[in-house]
């Protein structure tokens, strides 16, 4: 079997350079320019751009289509696959198709419950969870077979990733959960939003105690909060997001016209703290519908000299 070629994101991480990824929030549109407009903002500062797969169980342009558009334009996509909406037959076909299109970074996620979205009557699939998806993708890549055992003539070229949430209890189980994903095939991890720095430091201590930081690249999720109202909405309505009271209080004390800038400042401060934690290989910046802020955050947090 031919030697696997590394994606740009994999090369950056293996080189030891501090990596930056971000998310391209999919448009409610069939216009490719909507994708390119956001990608142009992110590409100059990011080593990979996540194509989000119907996050929050809401329908948008598909993640595979966004990846195809990004690849066509020379950008580095990270293909998010949610297990919620497709069965194993469709998922395995999509993995082959993505690799054929030149998409080589795959992020496996289980997916939010359909009841979280605006079409709660939709039928959830969940034929896989994220660990089963990782195992399947690794088998397709390394053994060149489908789950059925049927041979794949040219296996997909994949750099496999998964998500992690160190901020939701039971805390002591989170590093163990990460270990299972590594065994399943995860090579890089993007975490949920980090607003609790002491918690991520404790999580990374547990990760180091298990030696996991030497087996996987961990990118800590960060993002700007637009205002106190959005912060309150996120921590009460968005599954998996934990925002401490002191963050909301800090935004609430800030005059309304300055809250967006304060949210950006908080994000830069968090990056400054997490970037020197042993075992952290990068950050994953999530700025919903605020792609223009990613560049400002990268510059204000002092990441450019590290790159």
Order of alpha helices (4+ residues) and beta strands (2+ residues): alpha-beta-alpha-beta-alpha-beta-alpha-beta-alpha-beta-alpha-beta-alpha-beta-alpha-alpha-alpha-beta-alpha
